[in-house]
Amino acid sequence: MRSLPTPNVTPLRGGPVLRWGVLAPGEIANDFVTTLHGNTDQRVHGVASRSAERAAAFAAKHGIPRHYDSYEQLVADPGIDVVYVAAPHSEHRRLALLAIAAGKHVLIEKPMALNAAEATDIAEAARAAGVFAMEAMWSRYLPQSSVIGQLLDDGAFGDVRLVTVSLGWPAVFNAAHRMFDPALGGGAMLDAGVYSLWFARFVLGAPRSVQAAGILAPTGVESQAVATLDYASGAQAAVSTSVLTSTPGLPTINGTDGVLTFTKHFVFPASFVVTSGSEELAWADDSGLVGRGGLCWQATALAQYVNDGLTESPLHDLDESIGLASTIDEVRTQVGAL
Ligand SMILES: NC(=O)c1ccc[n+]([C@@H]2O[C@H](COP(=O)([O-])OP(=O)(O)OC[C@H]3O[C@@H](n4cnc5c(N)ncnc54)[C@H](OP(=O)(O)O)[C@@H]3O)[C@@H](O)[C@H]2O)c1
């Protein structure tokens, strides 16, 4: 290997533009709209909150022409093409189904739903309605994932034997917060671990078996989990997640012919090194986007897919989201989480 592949990603500007609607203007909705408006041609035409004041404030902050105090009003707006669901996990299924029933395309924050059964309900509804639906697994749409995907397709690592991935950030325990409240879909796996399990799945596909252990928070959701995944190929993945402590977020892909090591956090626009024998090649995101600024790549990809007549993402389709949710279910069951 003399050089690394060039990212093959949908350009942030100049492509098809959709009219977006935002349901649930919380923390991530704010970051998503900031980078959408700042770095792409996509535009948000409406925002809906359970509170008229919050909807109006979010609209004013982001220059959004319409705001609603009910989610139902936004999905009924004929001036909106695609709905972004940015509510806590417990609300994803209900709000995705609301948007789909109104004939809207939908981008659903990660994880797509509380469990595989709910994710299946969303997939079935979207397929029956013929609308586009996608889990906001935004790291899959970053340039680095395009490069790594091409390396995997080319067999650049030989046989991949092991993937290691860990993701955690410390959260102060608060029984009422969505991170810890079982009624809101709390738990480290649903919030952070979904990225770790996605990364292992991106590299190795669906696991054959899962062994997991964890630590429960006082509310009964998992605050930490460690899982070993086995694959039909003979490979393994060591996956962990925590809201008790931070981890550097630097996965490795370990093959018979090469090793990839992230040198910047894999969830965000990142960098990595590929070593093969004495050869070492480094790659770094040069988009200028940092951290959650990278959330916009998934949106331009979605707009292109809709324009192309697709109803699912070719990079992370609904069966992938259901499979990912199944593995989360398995881990959470073994850990004994509520
Ligand atoms: N991609 C990323 O990097 C990233 C980062 C953080 C979070 N997330 C994901 O984004 C989603 C939302 O997380 P967040 O941190 O933005 O949450 P948040 O700040 O708590 O905002 C969620 C919003 O959902 C609405 N909501 C609807 N039903 C609710 C309920 N029963 N309880 C509380 N709020 C409710 C609220 O808005 P109104 O009441 O105003 O309608 C609230 O502001 C989750 O799926 C999370 O995993 C993704």
PDBQT file of the ligand as one rigid body, heavy atoms in Angstrom, charges set to zero:
ROOT
HETATM    1  N1  LIG A 401     -25.030  12.685  17.438  1.00  0.00    +0.000 N 
HETATM    2  C1  LIG A 401     -24.544  13.096  18.603  1.00  0.00    +0.000 C 
HETATM    3  O1  LIG A 401     -23.384  13.472  18.724  1.00  0.00    +0.000 OA
HETATM    4  C2  LIG A 401     -25.454  13.149  19.791  1.00  0.00    +0.000 A 
HETATM    5  C3  LIG A 401     -25.056  13.839  20.941  1.00  0.00    +0.000 A 
HETATM    6  C4  LIG A 401     -25.960  13.946  21.996  1.00  0.00    +0.000 A 
HETATM    7  C5  LIG A 401     -27.202  13.340  21.905  1.00  0.00    +0.000 A 
HETATM    8  N2  LIG A 401     -27.527  12.634  20.785  1.00  0.00    +0.000 N 
HETATM    9  C6  LIG A 401     -28.839  11.985  20.676  1.00  0.00    +0.000 C 
HETATM   10  O2  LIG A 401     -29.811  13.010  20.476  1.00  0.00    +0.000 OA
HETATM   11  C7  LIG A 401     -31.019  12.662  21.136  1.00  0.00    +0.000 C 
HETATM   12  C8  LIG A 401     -31.391  13.776  22.095  1.00  0.00    +0.000 C 
HETATM   13  O3  LIG A 401     -30.339  14.008  22.990  1.00  0.00    +0.000 OA
HETATM   14  P1  LIG A 401     -30.067  15.474  23.612  1.00  0.00    +0.000 P 
HETATM   15  O4  LIG A 401     -28.834  15.353  24.404  1.00  0.00    +0.000 OA
HETATM   16  O5  LIG A 401     -30.153  16.510  22.552  1.00  0.00    +0.000 OA
HETATM   17  O6  LIG A 401     -31.311  15.578  24.609  1.00  0.00    +0.000 OA
HETATM   18  P2  LIG A 401     -31.930  16.889  25.261  1.00  0.00    +0.000 P 
HETATM   19  O7  LIG A 401     -30.971  18.019  25.260  1.00  0.00    +0.000 OA
HETATM   20  O8  LIG A 401     -32.538  16.451  26.544  1.00  0.00    +0.000 OA
HETATM   21  O9  LIG A 401     -33.088  17.301  24.248  1.00  0.00    +0.000 OA
HETATM   22  C9  LIG A 401     -34.109  16.430  23.904  1.00  0.00    +0.000 C 
HETATM   23  C10 LIG A 401     -35.372  17.238  23.609  1.00  0.00    +0.000 C 
HETATM   24  O10 LIG A 401     -36.425  16.296  23.414  1.00  0.00    +0.000 OA
HETATM   25  C11 LIG A 401     -37.672  16.906  23.750  1.00  0.00    +0.000 C 
HETATM   26  N3  LIG A 401     -38.445  15.908  24.462  1.00  0.00    +0.000 N 
HETATM   27  C12 LIG A 401     -39.522  15.258  23.962  1.00  0.00    +0.000 A 
HETATM   28  N4  LIG A 401     -40.010  14.398  24.836  1.00  0.00    +0.000 NA
HETATM   29  C13 LIG A 401     -39.254  14.498  25.947  1.00  0.00    +0.000 A 
HETATM   30  C14 LIG A 401     -39.298  13.875  27.205  1.00  0.00    +0.000 A 
HETATM   31  N5  LIG A 401     -40.235  12.947  27.506  1.00  0.00    +0.000 N 
HETATM   32  N6  LIG A 401     -38.376  14.219  28.113  1.00  0.00    +0.000 NA
HETATM   33  C15 LIG A 401     -37.438  15.124  27.832  1.00  0.00    +0.000 A 
HETATM   34  N7  LIG A 401     -37.341  15.759  26.641  1.00  0.00    +0.000 NA
HETATM   35  C16 LIG A 401     -38.258  15.451  25.699  1.00  0.00    +0.000 A 
HETATM   36  C17 LIG A 401     -37.341  18.158  24.536  1.00  0.00    +0.000 C 
HETATM   37  O11 LIG A 401     -37.644  19.229  23.688  1.00  0.00    +0.000 OA
HETATM   38  P3  LIG A 401     -39.068  19.990  23.761  1.00  0.00    +0.000 P 
HETATM   39  O12 LIG A 401     -39.720  19.657  25.070  1.00  0.00    +0.000 OA
HETATM   40  O13 LIG A 401     -38.682  21.427  23.651  1.00  0.00    +0.000 OA
HETATM   41  O14 LIG A 401     -39.852  19.508  22.597  1.00  0.00    +0.000 OA
HETATM   42  C18 LIG A 401     -35.837  18.116  24.733  1.00  0.00    +0.000 C 
HETATM   43  O15 LIG A 401     -35.248  19.375  24.655  1.00  0.00    +0.000 OA
HETATM   44  C19 LIG A 401     -30.765  11.288  21.761  1.00  0.00    +0.000 C 
HETATM   45  O16 LIG A 401     -31.170  10.311  20.847  1.00  0.00    +0.000 OA
HETATM   46  C20 LIG A 401     -29.260  11.247  21.923  1.00  0.00    +0.000 C 
HETATM   47  O17 LIG A 401     -28.722   9.931  21.951  1.00  0.00    +0.000 OA
HETATM   48  C21 LIG A 401     -26.697  12.560  19.730  1.00  0.00    +0.000 A 
ENDROOT
TORSDOF 0
